[in-house]
């Protein structure tokens, strides 16, 4: 079994996501995705009522979160402290959103984990994905979660090719990653901590930590 480089993506995950117990038990991060819905419902029942309000069956939001009236928040979902869900955001369900996050105008979430401080503020799609602490998607950047031929996604990590066994799998994005506007993160791509993706890039496979992927697809180490 290939070793997944957790440390190259997420540092202090215990501190920055309620989903840490799931990640801690998983050999590969995508293994938590089919468990996410039940996990959110179980955690939601245990959240302190002085800090969180149950908005609907299976939907909990911190009392300090701001949710626009036009946003749709589907179950199951947890929204963290001081998180902003802006107008016309569409949360389809199975979304675990951390503290201090921004879910922006016309952004769609589905079956995903957003660590604390994640920003997906403008016209983003995040599906079947995990975004690390303070990761940021520029306007129009999306996680593509289905291959064109509808086959199962194979994850590439350095020289290893790891069958995910999943028909739908988006991106695994490290802490402090910056993704440029209108970039497409193809199914199963992995982006290491503190890396940068230029605008309008089609990202495939694995980008190591503290790297830059340029417009022509080349990857260099950050200085």
C-alpha positions as CSV (number, residue, x, y, z in Angstrom):
1,X,0.0,0.0,0.0
2,X,1.4,3.4,-1.0
3,X,1.8,5.8,1.9
4,X,-0.4,9.0,1.6
5,X,1.6,12.1,2.5
6,X,-0.8,13.6,5.1
7,X,1.9,15.7,6.6
8,X,2.6,17.3,3.2
9,X,-1.0,18.5,3.1
10,X,-2.4,19.2,6.6
11,X,-0.6,20.3,9.7
12,X,-2.4,20.3,13.1
13,X,-5.6,18.9,11.5
14,X,-6.9,18.2,15.0
15,X,-6.9,21.9,15.7
16,X,-8.5,23.0,12.4
17,X,-11.4,20.6,11.6
18,X,-14.1,18.7,13.4
19,X,-13.4,15.9,10.9
20,X,-10.0,15.0,12.4
21,X,-11.3,11.7,14.0
22,X,-12.3,10.5,10.5
23,X,-9.0,11.5,8.9
24,X,-7.0,9.9,11.8
25,X,-8.5,6.5,11.1
26,X,-8.2,6.6,7.3
27,X,-5.3,5.2,5.3
28,X,-6.3,7.5,2.4
29,X,-8.3,10.8,2.9
30,X,-11.0,9.9,0.3
31,X,-12.0,7.0,2.5
32,X,-13.8,9.4,4.8
33,X,-16.1,10.7,2.1
34,X,-18.8,8.0,2.2
35,X,-18.7,8.2,6.0
36,X,-19.2,12.0,6.1
37,X,-22.9,12.2,6.1
38,X,-23.4,10.0,9.1
39,X,-20.4,11.6,10.9
40,X,-21.9,15.1,10.6
41,X,-25.2,14.0,12.0
42,X,-23.5,12.2,14.9
43,X,-21.2,15.2,15.7
44,X,-24.1,17.7,15.3
45,X,-26.1,16.0,18.1
46,X,-23.1,16.6,20.5
47,X,-22.4,20.2,19.7
48,X,-22.8,22.6,22.6
49,X,-26.2,24.3,22.3
50,X,-24.9,27.6,23.7
51,X,-22.6,27.8,20.7
52,X,-24.5,26.1,17.9
53,X,-28.1,26.4,16.7
54,X,-29.9,23.6,14.9
55,X,-31.4,25.4,11.8
56,X,-33.2,22.3,10.5
57,X,-33.1,18.5,10.7
58,X,-29.4,17.6,10.3
59,X,-28.2,21.3,9.9
60,X,-26.2,23.0,12.6
61,X,-24.6,26.5,12.5
62,X,-22.5,28.3,15.1
63,X,-24.5,31.2,16.5
64,X,-21.7,33.6,15.4
65,X,-22.0,32.4,11.7
66,X,-23.7,34.7,9.2
67,X,-25.9,33.0,6.6
68,X,-27.5,35.1,3.9
69,X,-31.3,34.7,3.5
70,X,-30.9,33.6,-0.1
71,X,-28.4,30.8,0.7
72,X,-29.5,27.2,0.7
73,X,-28.1,25.0,3.4
74,X,-29.0,21.3,2.9
75,X,-28.6,18.5,5.4
76,X,-26.4,17.2,6.8
77,X,-24.2,20.2,7.4
78,X,-22.2,21.9,10.2
79,X,-21.1,25.5,9.8
80,X,-18.4,26.8,12.1
81,X,-17.9,29.9,14.2
82,X,-17.7,33.3,12.4
83,X,-18.2,31.6,9.0
84,X,-19.9,33.6,6.3
85,X,-22.3,32.0,3.8
86,X,-23.0,34.6,1.3
87,X,-26.0,35.2,-1.0
88,X,-27.1,32.4,-3.4
89,X,-24.6,29.9,-1.9
90,X,-25.8,26.3,-2.5
91,X,-24.8,23.8,0.1
92,X,-26.2,20.5,-1.1
93,X,-25.3,18.5,2.0
94,X,-22.7,16.3,3.7
95,X,-20.6,19.5,4.1
96,X,-18.4,20.0,7.2
97,X,-17.4,23.7,7.2
98,X,-14.9,25.0,9.8
99,X,-14.6,28.3,11.6
100,X,-13.9,31.6,9.9
101,X,-14.6,30.2,6.4
102,X,-16.2,32.0,3.5
103,X,-18.8,30.3,1.2
104,X,-19.4,32.9,-1.5
105,X,-21.9,34.0,-4.1
106,X,-23.1,31.1,-6.2
107,X,-20.6,28.7,-4.7
108,X,-21.7,25.1,-4.4
109,X,-20.6,22.6,-1.8
110,X,-21.3,18.8,-1.8
111,X,-19.8,16.0,0.3
112,X,-16.7,17.9,1.4
113,X,-14.6,19.0,4.3
114,X,-13.5,22.6,4.6
115,X,-11.0,23.2,7.4
116,X,-11.0,26.5,9.3
117,X,-10.3,29.7,7.3
118,X,-11.1,28.2,3.9
119,X,-12.3,30.7,1.3
120,X,-14.3,29.7,-1.7
121,X,-15.8,33.1,-2.2
122,X,-16.9,33.5,-5.8
123,X,-18.6,31.0,-8.2
124,X,-16.7,27.9,-7.0
125,X,-17.7,24.3,-7.0
126,X,-16.3,22.0,-4.3
127,X,-17.5,18.4,-4.5
128,X,-16.1,15.2,-2.9
129,X,-13.1,17.2,-1.8
130,X,-11.0,18.1,1.3
131,X,-9.6,21.7,1.6
132,X,-7.0,22.4,4.3
133,X,-6.6,25.3,6.7
134,X,-6.9,28.7,5.0
135,X,-6.9,27.2,1.5
136,X,-8.3,29.7,-1.0
137,X,-9.9,29.2,-4.4
138,X,-9.9,32.2,-6.7
139,X,-13.1,33.2,-8.6
140,X,-14.4,30.5,-10.8
141,X,-12.0,27.8,-9.7
142,X,-13.6,24.4,-9.3
143,X,-12.9,20.8,-8.2
144,X,-13.9,18.5,-11.0
145,X,-15.0,15.2,-9.4
146,X,-16.0,12.9,-12.3
147,X,-13.8,11.7,-15.1
148,X,-15.0,12.1,-18.7
149,X,-15.2,8.3,-19.2
150,X,-17.0,7.9,-15.8
151,X,-14.4,5.3,-14.7
152,X,-13.1,5.2,-11.1
153,X,-10.6,7.9,-10.1
154,X,-6.9,6.9,-9.7
155,X,-4.9,9.2,-7.4
156,X,-1.3,9.9,-8.3
157,X,1.1,10.8,-5.5
158,X,4.6,11.3,-6.7
159,X,5.4,8.0,-8.5
160,X,2.5,6.0,-7.0
161,X,-0.8,5.4,-8.6
162,X,-3.5,4.6,-6.1
163,X,-6.9,3.3,-7.1
164,X,-9.5,5.2,-5.1
165,X,-12.4,2.8,-5.8
166,X,-14.5,6.0,-6.2
167,X,-16.5,7.1,-9.2
168,X,-16.6,10.6,-7.7
169,X,-13.6,12.2,-6.2
170,X,-12.5,15.8,-6.3
171,X,-9.4,17.4,-4.9
172,X,-7.3,17.1,-1.7
173,X,-5.8,20.5,-1.0
174,X,-3.3,21.3,1.6
175,X,-3.1,24.2,4.1
176,X,-2.5,27.7,2.8
177,X,-2.8,26.7,-0.8
178,X,-3.8,29.4,-3.3
179,X,-5.6,28.4,-6.5
180,X,-5.8,31.0,-9.2
181,X,-9.1,32.2,-10.8
182,X,-10.8,29.8,-13.3
183,X,-8.5,26.9,-12.6
184,X,-9.8,23.4,-12.8
185,X,-8.6,20.8,-10.3
186,X,-9.2,17.5,-12.1
187,X,-10.5,14.4,-10.3
188,X,-8.2,13.0,-7.6
189,X,-5.6,15.8,-7.8
190,X,-3.5,16.4,-4.7
191,X,-1.9,19.8,-3.9
192,X,0.6,20.1,-1.1
193,X,0.8,22.7,1.6
194,X,1.6,26.3,0.8
195,X,1.6,25.7,-3.0
196,X,0.3,28.1,-5.6
197,X,-1.6,27.5,-8.8
198,X,-1.6,30.1,-11.5
199,X,-5.0,31.3,-13.0
200,X,-6.7,29.2,-15.6
201,X,-4.6,26.1,-15.1
202,X,-5.9,22.5,-15.5
203,X,-4.3,20.7,-12.5
204,X,-3.8,16.9,-12.8
205,X,-2.0,14.5,-10.5
206,X,0.2,15.6,-7.7
207,X,1.7,19.0,-6.8
208,X,4.2,18.9,-3.9
209,X,4.3,21.2,-1.0
210,X,5.6,24.7,-1.4
211,X,5.5,24.5,-5.2
212,X,4.2,26.7,-8.0
213,X,2.2,25.4,-11.0
214,X,2.6,27.8,-13.8
215,X,0.3,28.6,-16.7
216,X,2.0,26.1,-19.0
217,X,1.6,23.3,-16.4
218,X,5.2,23.3,-15.3
219,X,5.9,23.0,-11.6
220,X,8.8,24.7,-9.7
221,X,9.7,24.9,-6.1
222,X,8.8,28.2,-4.3
223,X,11.7,30.3,-3.1
